[in-house]
C-alpha cells in the first residue's frame, strides 16, 4: 500500500484512546479501528479534519506515502 496510516502512532504520542477520538469524530469504534489499521479505501475530509482538530496535528502526520516496494 502506498499510503500508510499512522493514526496509532499519533494516538500513542498524544496519549489518547481510540474510543474518545471516535466519539469526538462521530464514527464507531469499529470504523476507528479499521482506520488505524489502514484497512480502509478512503477517508472523508470532514473525518480527517475532526481527527486533526482533536489530536492537534496535520494530515501529513497521519498519512505517509511509502512506495509499494518499501513495506514497513
PDB file of N, CA, C, O and CB in Angstrom:
ATOM      1  N   UNK A   1       0.847  -1.178   0.000  1.00  0.00           N
ATOM      2  CA  UNK A   1       0.000   0.000   0.000  1.00  0.00           C
ATOM      3  C   UNK A   1       0.888   1.236   0.000  1.00  0.00           C
ATOM      4  O   UNK A   1       1.838   1.314   0.779  1.00  0.00           O
ATOM      5  CB  UNK A   1      -0.962   0.001   1.220  1.00  0.00           C
ATOM      6  N   UNK A   2       0.596   2.186  -0.851  1.00  0.00           N
ATOM      7  CA  UNK A   2       1.430   3.359  -0.985  1.00  0.00           C
ATOM      8  C   UNK A   2       1.180   4.408   0.105  1.00  0.00           C
ATOM      9  O   UNK A   2       2.092   5.155   0.460  1.00  0.00           O
ATOM     10  CB  UNK A   2       1.212   3.969  -2.332  1.00  0.00           C
ATOM     11  N   UNK A   3      -0.029   4.470   0.630  1.00  0.00           N
ATOM     12  CA  UNK A   3      -0.339   5.411   1.704  1.00  0.00           C
ATOM     13  C   UNK A   3      -0.464   4.615   3.008  1.00  0.00           C
ATOM     14  O   UNK A   3      -1.277   3.697   3.109  1.00  0.00           O
ATOM     15  CB  UNK A   3      -1.660   6.218   1.398  1.00  0.00           C
ATOM     16  N   UNK A   4       0.341   4.974   3.988  1.00  0.00           N
ATOM     17  CA  UNK A   4       0.335   4.290   5.281  1.00  0.00           C
ATOM     18  C   UNK A   4      -0.310   5.203   6.318  1.00  0.00           C
ATOM     19  O   UNK A   4       0.065   6.368   6.449  1.00  0.00           O
ATOM     20  CB  UNK A   4       1.782   3.892   5.714  1.00  0.00           C
ATOM     21  N   UNK A   5      -1.277   4.671   7.048  1.00  0.00           N
ATOM     22  CA  UNK A   5      -1.970   5.422   8.084  1.00  0.00           C
ATOM     23  C   UNK A   5      -1.209   5.244   9.396  1.00  0.00           C
ATOM     24  O   UNK A   5      -1.009   4.121   9.859  1.00  0.00           O
ATOM     25  CB  UNK A   5      -3.457   4.956   8.224  1.00  0.00           C
ATOM     26  N   UNK A   6      -0.788   6.355   9.988  1.00  0.00           N
ATOM     27  CA  UNK A   6      -0.034   6.308  11.236  1.00  0.00           C
ATOM     28  C   UNK A   6      -0.839   6.899  12.390  1.00  0.00           C
ATOM     29  O   UNK A   6      -0.293   7.557  13.275  1.00  0.00           O
ATOM     30  CB  UNK A   6       1.292   7.053  11.083  1.00  0.00           C
ATOM     31  N   UNK A   7      -2.137   6.654  12.360  1.00  0.00           N
ATOM     32  CA  UNK A   7      -3.015   7.161  13.401  1.00  0.00           C
ATOM     33  C   UNK A   7      -2.672   6.557  14.755  1.00  0.00           C
ATOM     34  O   UNK A   7      -2.723   7.243  15.776  1.00  0.00           O
ATOM     35  CB  UNK A   7      -4.467   6.875  13.052  1.00  0.00           C
ATOM     36  N   UNK A   8      -2.325   5.282  14.766  1.00  0.00           N
ATOM     37  CA  UNK A   8      -1.979   4.627  16.033  1.00  0.00           C
ATOM     38  C   UNK A   8      -0.767   5.273  16.686  1.00  0.00           C
ATOM     39  O   UNK A   8      -0.705   5.383  17.911  1.00  0.00           O
ATOM     40  CB  UNK A   8      -1.713   3.143  15.807  1.00  0.00           C
ATOM     41  N   UNK A   9       0.192   5.698  15.880  1.00  0.00           N
ATOM     42  CA  UNK A   9       1.389   6.372  16.393  1.00  0.00           C
ATOM     43  C   UNK A   9       1.009   7.702  17.041  1.00  0.00           C
ATOM     44  O   UNK A   9       1.481   8.029  18.130  1.00  0.00           O
ATOM     45  CB  UNK A   9       2.417   6.603  15.256  1.00  0.00           C
ATOM     46  N   UNK A  10       0.143   8.471  16.356  1.00  0.00           N
ATOM     47  CA  UNK A  10      -0.261   9.770  16.874  1.00  0.00           C
ATOM     48  C   UNK A  10      -1.103   9.620  18.145  1.00  0.00           C
ATOM     49  O   UNK A  10      -0.983  10.424  19.069  1.00  0.00           O
ATOM     50  CB  UNK A  10      -1.042  10.543  15.809  1.00  0.00           C
ATOM     51  N   UNK A  11      -1.944   8.603  18.190  1.00  0.00           N
ATOM     52  CA  UNK A  11      -2.738   8.363  19.397  1.00  0.00           C
ATOM     53  C   UNK A  11      -1.819   8.069  20.579  1.00  0.00           C
ATOM     54  O   UNK A  11      -2.047   8.554  21.687  1.00  0.00           O
ATOM     55  CB  UNK A  11      -3.729   7.192  19.180  1.00  0.00           C
ATOM     56  N   UNK A  12      -0.798   7.287  20.342  1.00  0.00           N
ATOM     57  CA  UNK A  12       0.155   6.966  21.415  1.00  0.00           C
ATOM     58  C   UNK A  12       0.914   8.216  21.861  1.00  0.00           C
ATOM     59  O   UNK A  12       1.106   8.436  23.057  1.00  0.00           O
ATOM     60  CB  UNK A  12       1.150   5.880  20.947  1.00  0.00           C
ATOM     61  N   UNK A  13       1.345   9.030  20.899  1.00  0.00           N
ATOM     62  CA  UNK A  13       2.071  10.261  21.241  1.00  0.00           C
ATOM     63  C   UNK A  13       1.220  11.206  22.079  1.00  0.00           C
ATOM     64  O   UNK A  13       1.710  11.843  23.012  1.00  0.00           O
ATOM     65  CB  UNK A  13       2.530  10.972  19.972  1.00  0.00           C
ATOM     66  N   UNK A  14      -0.058  11.287  21.731  1.00  0.00           N
ATOM     67  CA  UNK A  14      -0.957  12.212  22.423  1.00  0.00           C
ATOM     68  C   UNK A  14      -1.602  11.584  23.663  1.00  0.00           C
ATOM     69  O   UNK A  14      -2.312  12.254  24.414  1.00  0.00           O
ATOM     70  CB  UNK A  14      -2.040  12.686  21.468  1.00  0.00           C
ATOM     71  N   UNK A  15      -1.341  10.282  23.864  1.00  0.00           N
ATOM     72  CA  UNK A  15      -1.936   9.536  24.987  1.00  0.00           C
ATOM     73  C   UNK A  15      -3.464   9.650  24.963  1.00  0.00           C
ATOM     74  O   UNK A  15      -4.106   9.959  25.967  1.00  0.00           O
ATOM     75  CB  UNK A  15      -1.383  10.059  26.341  1.00  0.00           C
ATOM     76  N   UNK A  16      -4.016   9.389  23.777  1.00  0.00           N
ATOM     77  CA  UNK A  16      -5.455   9.468  23.550  1.00  0.00           C
ATOM     78  C   UNK A  16      -5.975   8.066  23.248  1.00  0.00           C
ATOM     79  O   UNK A  16      -5.315   7.287  22.560  1.00  0.00           O
ATOM     80  CB  UNK A  16      -5.792  10.456  22.385  1.00  0.00           C
ATOM     81  N   UNK A  17      -7.157   7.750  23.763  1.00  0.00           N
ATOM     82  CA  UNK A  17      -7.788   6.459  23.498  1.00  0.00           C
ATOM     83  C   UNK A  17      -8.611   6.553  22.212  1.00  0.00           C
ATOM     84  O   UNK A  17      -9.245   7.571  21.934  1.00  0.00           O
ATOM     85  CB  UNK A  17      -8.683   6.020  24.696  1.00  0.00           C
ATOM     86  N   UNK A  18      -8.585   5.473  21.439  1.00  0.00           N
ATOM     87  CA  UNK A  18      -9.356   5.405  20.194  1.00  0.00           C
ATOM     88  C   UNK A  18     -10.827   5.684  20.452  1.00  0.00           C
ATOM     89  O   UNK A  18     -11.493   6.342  19.654  1.00  0.00           O
ATOM     90  CB  UNK A  18      -9.190   4.032  19.530  1.00  0.00           C
ATOM     91  N   UNK A  19     -11.324   5.183  21.563  1.00  0.00           N
ATOM     92  CA  UNK A  19     -12.733   5.348  21.924  1.00  0.00           C
ATOM     93  C   UNK A  19     -13.092   6.827  22.039  1.00  0.00           C
ATOM     94  O   UNK A  19     -14.128   7.258  21.533  1.00  0.00           O
ATOM     95  CB  UNK A  19     -13.040   4.624  23.246  1.00  0.00           C
ATOM     96  N   UNK A  20     -12.240   7.600  22.702  1.00  0.00           N
ATOM     97  CA  UNK A  20     -12.501   9.027  22.880  1.00  0.00           C
ATOM     98  C   UNK A  20     -12.455   9.769  21.551  1.00  0.00           C
ATOM     99  O   UNK A  20     -13.274  10.653  21.297  1.00  0.00           O
ATOM    100  CB  UNK A  20     -11.493   9.634  23.850  1.00  0.00           C
ATOM    101  N   UNK A  21     -11.495   9.408  20.704  1.00  0.00           N
ATOM    102  CA  UNK A  21     -11.381  10.050  19.393  1.00  0.00           C
ATOM    103  C   UNK A  21     -12.589   9.701  18.530  1.00  0.00           C
ATOM    104  O   UNK A  21     -13.148  10.576  17.870  1.00  0.00           O
ATOM    105  CB  UNK A  21     -10.074   9.624  18.685  1.00  0.00           C
ATOM    106  N   UNK A  22     -12.993   8.448  18.526  1.00  0.00           N
ATOM    107  CA  UNK A  22     -14.144   8.018  17.734  1.00  0.00           C
ATOM    108  C   UNK A  22     -15.399   8.785  18.141  1.00  0.00           C
ATOM    109  O   UNK A  22     -16.181   9.211  17.291  1.00  0.00           O
ATOM    110  CB  UNK A  22     -14.371   6.508  17.894  1.00  0.00           C
ATOM    111  N   UNK A  23     -15.579   8.954  19.445  1.00  0.00           N
ATOM    112  CA  UNK A  23     -16.744   9.680  19.944  1.00  0.00           C
ATOM    113  C   UNK A  23     -16.721  11.134  19.475  1.00  0.00           C
ATOM    114  O   UNK A  23     -17.750  11.666  19.059  1.00  0.00           O
ATOM    115  CB  UNK A  23     -16.798   9.617  21.479  1.00  0.00           C
ATOM    116  N   UNK A  24     -15.552  11.781  19.540  1.00  0.00           N
ATOM    117  CA  UNK A  24     -15.427  13.175  19.123  1.00  0.00           C
ATOM    118  C   UNK A  24     -15.692  13.319  17.620  1.00  0.00           C
ATOM    119  O   UNK A  24     -16.378  14.245  17.185  1.00  0.00           O
ATOM    120  CB  UNK A  24     -14.028  13.715  19.473  1.00  0.00           C
ATOM    121  N   UNK A  25     -15.146  12.402  16.851  1.00  0.00           N
ATOM    122  CA  UNK A  25     -15.264  12.467  15.394  1.00  0.00           C
ATOM    123  C   UNK A  25     -16.677  12.106  14.932  1.00  0.00           C
ATOM    124  O   UNK A  25     -17.161  12.613  13.920  1.00  0.00           O
ATOM    125  CB  UNK A  25     -14.242  11.532  14.737  1.00  0.00           C
ATOM    126  N   UNK A  26     -17.332  11.217  15.695  1.00  0.00           N
ATOM    127  CA  UNK A  26     -18.682  10.807  15.328  1.00  0.00           C
ATOM    128  C   UNK A  26     -18.707   9.544  14.479  1.00  0.00           C
ATOM    129  O   UNK A  26     -19.599   9.368  13.649  1.00  0.00           O
ATOM    130  CB  UNK A  26     -19.368  11.918  14.591  1.00  0.00           C
ATOM    131  N   UNK A  27     -17.728   8.663  14.685  1.00  0.00           N
ATOM    132  CA  UNK A  27     -17.708   7.381  13.990  1.00  0.00           C
ATOM    133  C   UNK A  27     -17.657   6.266  15.034  1.00  0.00           C
ATOM    134  O   UNK A  27     -17.363   6.507  16.205  1.00  0.00           O
ATOM    135  CB  UNK A  27     -16.492   7.288  13.005  1.00  0.00           C
ATOM    136  N   UNK A  28     -17.943   5.064  14.597  1.00  0.00           N
ATOM    137  CA  UNK A  28     -17.947   3.937  15.535  1.00  0.00           C
ATOM    138  C   UNK A  28     -16.511   3.545  15.888  1.00  0.00           C
ATOM    139  O   UNK A  28     -15.567   3.848  15.158  1.00  0.00           O
ATOM    140  CB  UNK A  28     -18.708   2.722  14.932  1.00  0.00           C
ATOM    141  N   UNK A  29     -16.376   2.877  17.008  1.00  0.00           N
ATOM    142  CA  UNK A  29     -15.055   2.384  17.414  1.00  0.00           C
ATOM    143  C   UNK A  29     -14.540   1.369  16.408  1.00  0.00           C
ATOM    144  O   UNK A  29     -13.335   1.283  16.168  1.00  0.00           O
ATOM    145  CB  UNK A  29     -15.114   1.756  18.823  1.00  0.00           C
ATOM    146  N   UNK A  30     -15.452   0.596  15.814  1.00  0.00           N
ATOM    147  CA  UNK A  30     -15.054  -0.388  14.804  1.00  0.00           C
ATOM    148  C   UNK A  30     -14.458   0.308  13.579  1.00  0.00           C
ATOM    149  O   UNK A  30     -13.441  -0.135  13.047  1.00  0.00           O
ATOM    150  CB  UNK A  30     -16.262  -1.256  14.390  1.00  0.00           C
ATOM    151  N   UNK A  31     -15.085   1.389  13.134  1.00  0.00           N
ATOM    152  CA  UNK A  31     -14.545   2.129  11.987  1.00  0.00           C
ATOM    153  C   UNK A  31     -13.228   2.807  12.337  1.00  0.00           C
ATOM    154  O   UNK A  31     -12.332   2.897  11.497  1.00  0.00           O
ATOM    155  CB  UNK A  31     -15.554   3.172  11.500  1.00  0.00           C
ATOM    156  N   UNK A  32     -13.105   3.286  13.572  1.00  0.00           N
ATOM    157  CA  UNK A  32     -11.843   3.886  14.002  1.00  0.00           C
ATOM    158  C   UNK A  32     -10.741   2.838  13.984  1.00  0.00           C
ATOM    159  O   UNK A  32      -9.614   3.124  13.579  1.00  0.00           O
ATOM    160  CB  UNK A  32     -11.978   4.503  15.412  1.00  0.00           C
ATOM    161  N   UNK A  33     -11.059   1.636  14.418  1.00  0.00           N
ATOM    162  CA  UNK A  33     -10.091   0.542  14.418  1.00  0.00           C
ATOM    163  C   UNK A  33      -9.640   0.215  12.993  1.00  0.00           C
ATOM    164  O   UNK A  33      -8.449   0.021  12.746  1.00  0.00           O
ATOM    165  CB  UNK A  33     -10.695  -0.706  15.086  1.00  0.00           C
ATOM    166  N   UNK A  34     -10.581   0.154  12.068  1.00  0.00           N
ATOM    167  CA  UNK A  34     -10.236  -0.117  10.667  1.00  0.00           C
ATOM    168  C   UNK A  34      -9.352   0.991  10.104  1.00  0.00           C
ATOM    169  O   UNK A  34      -8.412   0.719   9.357  1.00  0.00           O
ATOM    170  CB  UNK A  34     -11.512  -0.261   9.813  1.00  0.00           C
ATOM    171  N   UNK A  35      -9.647   2.216  10.456  1.00  0.00           N
ATOM    172  CA  UNK A  35      -8.836   3.348  10.006  1.00  0.00           C
ATOM    173  C   UNK A  35      -7.421   3.255  10.569  1.00  0.00           C
ATOM    174  O   UNK A  35      -6.446   3.458   9.846  1.00  0.00           O
ATOM    175  CB  UNK A  35      -9.488   4.679  10.423  1.00  0.00           C
ATOM    176  N   UNK A  36      -7.314   2.948  11.860  1.00  0.00           N
ATOM    177  CA  UNK A  36      -6.000   2.810  12.499  1.00  0.00           C
ATOM    178  C   UNK A  36      -5.164   1.726  11.830  1.00  0.00           C
ATOM    179  O   UNK A  36      -3.950   1.871  11.687  1.00  0.00           O
ATOM    180  CB  UNK A  36      -6.163   2.493  13.988  1.00  0.00           C
ATOM    181  N   UNK A  37      -5.809   0.652  11.424  1.00  0.00           N
ATOM    182  CA  UNK A  37      -5.108  -0.475  10.809  1.00  0.00           C
ATOM    183  C   UNK A  37      -4.812  -0.246   9.332  1.00  0.00           C
ATOM    184  O   UNK A  37      -4.117  -1.045   8.704  1.00  0.00           O
ATOM    185  CB  UNK A  37      -5.921  -1.737  10.971  1.00  0.00           C
ATOM    186  N   UNK A  38      -5.338   0.840   8.779  1.00  0.00           N
ATOM    187  CA  UNK A  38      -5.116   1.122   7.366  1.00  0.00           C
ATOM    188  C   UNK A  38      -5.938   0.234   6.453  1.00  0.00           C
ATOM    189  O   UNK A  38      -5.587   0.042   5.289  1.00  0.00           O
ATOM    190  CB  UNK A  38      -3.664   0.966   7.036  1.00  0.00           C
ATOM    191  N   UNK A  39      -7.029  -0.306   6.971  1.00  0.00           N
ATOM    192  CA  UNK A  39      -7.868  -1.220   6.205  1.00  0.00           C
ATOM    193  C   UNK A  39      -9.060  -0.523   5.560  1.00  0.00           C
ATOM    194  O   UNK A  39     -10.097  -1.147   5.336  1.00  0.00           O
ATOM    195  CB  UNK A  39      -8.356  -2.333   7.094  1.00  0.00           C
ATOM    196  N   UNK A  40      -8.920   0.742   5.268  1.00  0.00           N
ATOM    197  CA  UNK A  40      -9.981   1.496   4.607  1.00  0.00           C
ATOM    198  C   UNK A  40      -9.496   1.933   3.232  1.00  0.00           C
ATOM    199  O   UNK A  40      -8.297   2.108   3.011  1.00  0.00           O
ATOM    200  CB  UNK A  40     -10.410   2.727   5.459  1.00  0.00           C
ATOM    201  N   UNK A  41     -10.433   2.106   2.316  1.00  0.00           N
ATOM    202  CA  UNK A  41     -10.093   2.537   0.956  1.00  0.00           C
ATOM    203  C   UNK A  41     -10.037   4.054   0.852  1.00  0.00           C
ATOM    204  O   UNK A  41      -9.446   4.596  -0.082  1.00  0.00           O
ATOM    205  CB  UNK A  41     -11.106   1.985  -0.046  1.00  0.00           C
ATOM    206  N   UNK A  42     -10.656   4.740   1.813  1.00  0.00           N
ATOM    207  CA  UNK A  42     -10.683   6.190   1.772  1.00  0.00           C
ATOM    208  C   UNK A  42     -11.157   6.758   3.095  1.00  0.00           C
ATOM    209  O   UNK A  42     -11.636   6.036   3.970  1.00  0.00           O
ATOM    210  CB  UNK A  42     -11.573   6.676   0.642  1.00  0.00           C
ATOM    211  N   UNK A  43     -11.013   8.062   3.218  1.00  0.00           N
ATOM    212  CA  UNK A  43     -11.473   8.748   4.429  1.00  0.00           C
ATOM    213  C   UNK A  43     -12.016  10.114   3.993  1.00  0.00           C
ATOM    214  O   UNK A  43     -11.418  10.795   3.160  1.00  0.00           O
ATOM    215  CB  UNK A  43     -10.302   8.899   5.500  1.00  0.00           C
ATOM    216  N   UNK A  44     -13.132  10.492   4.558  1.00  0.00           N
ATOM    217  CA  UNK A  44     -13.725  11.800   4.226  1.00  0.00           C
ATOM    218  C   UNK A  44     -12.844  12.912   4.796  1.00  0.00           C
ATOM    219  O   UNK A  44     -12.256  12.771   5.868  1.00  0.00           O
ATOM    220  CB  UNK A  44     -15.188  11.916   4.786  1.00  0.00           C
ATOM    221  N   UNK A  45     -12.768  14.003   4.066  1.00  0.00           N
ATOM    222  CA  UNK A  45     -12.003  15.152   4.559  1.00  0.00           C
ATOM    223  C   UNK A  45     -12.584  15.652   5.872  1.00  0.00           C
ATOM    224  O   UNK A  45     -11.840  16.098   6.745  1.00  0.00           O
ATOM    225  CB  UNK A  45     -11.989  16.286   3.518  1.00  0.00           C
ATOM    226  N   UNK A  46     -13.895  15.586   6.023  1.00  0.00           N
ATOM    227  CA  UNK A  46     -14.538  16.018   7.262  1.00  0.00           C
ATOM    228  C   UNK A  46     -14.040  15.176   8.449  1.00  0.00           C
ATOM    229  O   UNK A  46     -13.779  15.704   9.530  1.00  0.00           O
ATOM    230  CB  UNK A  46     -16.079  15.913   7.135  1.00  0.00           C
ATOM    231  N   UNK A  47     -13.916  13.871   8.228  1.00  0.00           N
ATOM    232  CA  UNK A  47     -13.414  12.971   9.275  1.00  0.00           C
ATOM    233  C   UNK A  47     -11.955  13.276   9.579  1.00  0.00           C
ATOM    234  O   UNK A  47     -11.560  13.361  10.742  1.00  0.00           O
ATOM    235  CB  UNK A  47     -13.572  11.493   8.849  1.00  0.00           C
ATOM    236  N   UNK A  48     -11.164  13.439   8.538  1.00  0.00           N
ATOM    237  CA  UNK A  48      -9.746  13.758   8.709  1.00  0.00           C
ATOM    238  C   UNK A  48      -9.574  15.088   9.439  1.00  0.00           C
ATOM    239  O   UNK A  48      -8.698  15.223  10.293  1.00  0.00           O
ATOM    240  CB  UNK A  48      -9.037  13.806   7.344  1.00  0.00           C
ATOM    241  N   UNK A  49     -10.405  16.060   9.103  1.00  0.00           N
ATOM    242  CA  UNK A  49     -10.344  17.369   9.759  1.00  0.00           C
ATOM    243  C   UNK A  49     -10.634  17.252  11.258  1.00  0.00           C
ATOM    244  O   UNK A  49      -9.941  17.854  12.077  1.00  0.00           O
ATOM    245  CB  UNK A  49     -11.340  18.340   9.103  1.00  0.00           C
ATOM    246  N   UNK A  50     -11.663  16.473  11.613  1.00  0.00           N
ATOM    247  CA  UNK A  50     -12.010  16.308  13.028  1.00  0.00           C
ATOM    248  C   UNK A  50     -10.908  15.572  13.787  1.00  0.00           C
ATOM    249  O   UNK A  50     -10.616  15.906  14.935  1.00  0.00           O
ATOM    250  CB  UNK A  50     -13.337  15.550  13.167  1.00  0.00           C
ATOM    251  N   UNK A  51     -10.298  14.578  13.155  1.00  0.00           N
ATOM    252  CA  UNK A  51      -9.195  13.848  13.787  1.00  0.00           C
ATOM    253  C   UNK A  51      -8.039  14.806  14.056  1.00  0.00           C
ATOM    254  O   UNK A  51      -7.470  14.812  15.147  1.00  0.00           O
ATOM    255  CB  UNK A  51      -8.725  12.662  12.893  1.00  0.00           C
ATOM    256  N   UNK A  52      -7.699  15.610  13.060  1.00  0.00           N
ATOM    257  CA  UNK A  52      -6.602  16.570  13.210  1.00  0.00           C
ATOM    258  C   UNK A  52      -6.928  17.623  14.274  1.00  0.00           C
ATOM    259  O   UNK A  52      -6.052  18.042  15.030  1.00  0.00           O
ATOM    260  CB  UNK A  52      -6.304  17.254  11.865  1.00  0.00           C
ATOM    261  N   UNK A  53      -8.187  18.043  14.324  1.00  0.00           N
ATOM    262  CA  UNK A  53      -8.602  19.019  15.337  1.00  0.00           C
ATOM    263  C   UNK A  53      -8.399  18.439  16.739  1.00  0.00           C
ATOM    264  O   UNK A  53      -7.844  19.102  17.615  1.00  0.00           O
ATOM    265  CB  UNK A  53     -10.085  19.428  15.130  1.00  0.00           C
ATOM    266  N   UNK A  54      -8.845  17.216  16.942  1.00  0.00           N
ATOM    267  CA  UNK A  54      -8.767  16.592  18.264  1.00  0.00           C
ATOM    268  C   UNK A  54      -7.325  16.320  18.670  1.00  0.00           C
ATOM    269  O   UNK A  54      -6.941  16.543  19.818  1.00  0.00           O
ATOM    270  CB  UNK A  54      -9.564  15.292  18.284  1.00  0.00           C
ATOM    271  N   UNK A  55      -6.525  15.834  17.713  1.00  0.00           N
ATOM    272  CA  UNK A  55      -5.136  15.461  18.020  1.00  0.00           C
ATOM    273  C   UNK A  55      -4.155  16.628  17.862  1.00  0.00           C
ATOM    274  O   UNK A  55      -2.970  16.493  18.164  1.00  0.00           O
ATOM    275  CB  UNK A  55      -4.704  14.315  17.123  1.00  0.00           C
ATOM    276  N   UNK A  56      -4.661  17.779  17.385  1.00  0.00           N
ATOM    277  CA  UNK A  56      -3.807  18.951  17.165  1.00  0.00           C
ATOM    278  C   UNK A  56      -2.599  18.575  16.301  1.00  0.00           C
ATOM    279  O   UNK A  56      -1.447  18.733  16.704  1.00  0.00           O
ATOM    280  CB  UNK A  56      -3.337  19.546  18.519  1.00  0.00           C
ATOM    281  N   UNK A  57      -2.903  18.071  15.100  1.00  0.00           N
ATOM    282  CA  UNK A  57      -1.837  17.651  14.188  1.00  0.00           C
ATOM    283  C   UNK A  57      -2.220  18.012  12.756  1.00  0.00           C
ATOM    284  O   UNK A  57      -3.315  18.515  12.501  1.00  0.00           O
ATOM    285  CB  UNK A  57      -1.567  16.124  14.314  1.00  0.00           C
ATOM    286  N   UNK A  58      -1.319  17.753  11.843  1.00  0.00           N
ATOM    287  CA  UNK A  58      -1.534  17.977  10.422  1.00  0.00           C
ATOM    288  C   UNK A  58      -1.830  16.636   9.743  1.00  0.00           C
ATOM    289  O   UNK A  58      -1.373  15.597  10.220  1.00  0.00           O
ATOM    290  CB  UNK A  58      -0.298  18.670   9.775  1.00  0.00           C
ATOM    291  N   UNK A  59      -2.588  16.640   8.635  1.00  0.00           N
ATOM    292  CA  UNK A  59      -2.876  15.391   7.939  1.00  0.00           C
ATOM    293  C   UNK A  59      -1.614  14.613   7.559  1.00  0.00           C
ATOM    294  O   UNK A  59      -1.616  13.382   7.566  1.00  0.00           O
ATOM    295  CB  UNK A  59      -3.682  15.677   6.699  1.00  0.00           C
ATOM    296  N   UNK A  60      -0.546  15.325   7.230  1.00  0.00           N
ATOM    297  CA  UNK A  60       0.706  14.675   6.865  1.00  0.00           C
ATOM    298  C   UNK A  60       1.366  13.909   7.998  1.00  0.00           C
ATOM    299  O   UNK A  60       2.256  13.090   7.768  1.00  0.00           O
ATOM    300  CB  UNK A  60       1.653  15.688   6.353  1.00  0.00           C
ATOM    301  N   UNK A  61       0.930  14.174   9.217  1.00  0.00           N
ATOM    302  CA  UNK A  61       1.453  13.415  10.352  1.00  0.00           C
ATOM    303  C   UNK A  61       0.701  12.094  10.519  1.00  0.00           C
ATOM    304  O   UNK A  61       1.155  11.200  11.233  1.00  0.00           O
ATOM    305  CB  UNK A  61       1.357  14.247  11.641  1.00  0.00           C
ATOM    306  N   UNK A  62      -0.442  11.979   9.862  1.00  0.00           N
ATOM    307  CA  UNK A  62      -1.272  10.781   9.957  1.00  0.00           C
ATOM    308  C   UNK A  62      -1.159   9.890   8.728  1.00  0.00           C
ATOM    309  O   UNK A  62      -1.277   8.669   8.826  1.00  0.00           O
ATOM    310  CB  UNK A  62      -2.710  11.170  10.166  1.00  0.00           C
ATOM    311  N   UNK A  63      -0.932  10.501   7.574  1.00  0.00           N
ATOM    312  CA  UNK A  63      -0.866   9.775   6.312  1.00  0.00           C
ATOM    313  C   UNK A  63       0.515   9.958   5.696  1.00  0.00           C
ATOM    314  O   UNK A  63       0.960  11.084   5.472  1.00  0.00           O
ATOM    315  CB  UNK A  63      -1.971  10.254   5.338  1.00  0.00           C
ATOM    316  N   UNK A  64       1.185   8.848   5.424  1.00  0.00           N
ATOM    317  CA  UNK A  64       2.546   8.905   4.896  1.00  0.00           C
ATOM    318  C   UNK A  64       2.620   8.110   3.603  1.00  0.00           C
ATOM    319  O   UNK A  64       2.123   6.985   3.535  1.00  0.00           O
ATOM    320  CB  UNK A  64       3.568   8.364   5.929  1.00  0.00           C
ATOM    321  N   UNK A  65       3.232   8.683   2.582  1.00  0.00           N
ATOM    322  CA  UNK A  65       3.430   7.975   1.312  1.00  0.00           C
ATOM    323  C   UNK A  65       4.633   7.060   1.428  1.00  0.00           C
ATOM    324  O   UNK A  65       5.717   7.479   1.835  1.00  0.00           O
ATOM    325  CB  UNK A  65       3.616   8.971   0.137  1.00  0.00           C
ATOM    326  N   UNK A  66       4.423   5.800   1.063  1.00  0.00           N
ATOM    327  CA  UNK A  66       5.513   4.818   1.091  1.00  0.00           C
ATOM    328  C   UNK A  66       5.379   3.965  -0.150  1.00  0.00           C
ATOM    329  O   UNK A  66       4.390   3.247  -0.299  1.00  0.00           O
ATOM    330  CB  UNK A  66       5.481   3.936   2.397  1.00  0.00           C
ATOM    331  N   UNK A  67       6.349   4.025  -1.044  1.00  0.00           N
ATOM    332  CA  UNK A  67       6.251   3.213  -2.270  1.00  0.00           C
ATOM    333  C   UNK A  67       6.021   1.736  -1.942  1.00  0.00           C
ATOM    334  O   UNK A  67       6.493   1.236  -0.920  1.00  0.00           O
ATOM    335  CB  UNK A  67       7.531   3.366  -3.119  1.00  0.00           C
ATOM    336  N   UNK A  68       5.291   1.049  -2.821  1.00  0.00           N
ATOM    337  CA  UNK A  68       4.900  -0.337  -2.574  1.00  0.00           C
ATOM    338  C   UNK A  68       6.042  -1.275  -2.254  1.00  0.00           C
ATOM    339  O   UNK A  68       5.840  -2.222  -1.493  1.00  0.00           O
ATOM    340  CB  UNK A  68       4.184  -0.853  -3.743  1.00  0.00           C
ATOM    341  N   UNK A  69       7.213  -1.068  -2.787  1.00  0.00           N
ATOM    342  CA  UNK A  69       8.352  -1.945  -2.525  1.00  0.00           C
ATOM    343  C   UNK A  69       8.936  -1.799  -1.138  1.00  0.00           C
ATOM    344  O   UNK A  69       9.749  -2.628  -0.730  1.00  0.00           O
ATOM    345  CB  UNK A  69       9.414  -1.691  -3.523  1.00  0.00           C
ATOM    346  N   UNK A  70       8.547  -0.764  -0.393  1.00  0.00           N
ATOM    347  CA  UNK A  70       9.111  -0.496   0.935  1.00  0.00           C
ATOM    348  C   UNK A  70       8.110  -0.823   2.026  1.00  0.00           C
ATOM    349  O   UNK A  70       7.617   0.080   2.701  1.00  0.00           O
ATOM    350  CB  UNK A  70       9.548   0.967   1.051  1.00  0.00           C
ATOM    351  N   UNK A  71       7.804  -2.089   2.210  1.00  0.00           N
ATOM    352  CA  UNK A  71       6.855  -2.489   3.251  1.00  0.00           C
ATOM    353  C   UNK A  71       7.426  -2.181   4.637  1.00  0.00           C
ATOM    354  O   UNK A  71       8.622  -2.350   4.876  1.00  0.00           O
ATOM    355  CB  UNK A  71       6.517  -3.996   3.129  1.00  0.00           C
ATOM    356  N   UNK A  72       6.545  -1.721   5.561  1.00  0.00           N
ATOM    357  CA  UNK A  72       7.026  -1.360   6.903  1.00  0.00           C
ATOM    358  C   UNK A  72       7.478  -2.566   7.712  1.00  0.00           C
ATOM    359  O   UNK A  72       7.907  -2.416   8.856  1.00  0.00           O
ATOM    360  CB  UNK A  72       5.942  -0.630   7.662  1.00  0.00           C
TER     361      UNK A  72
END
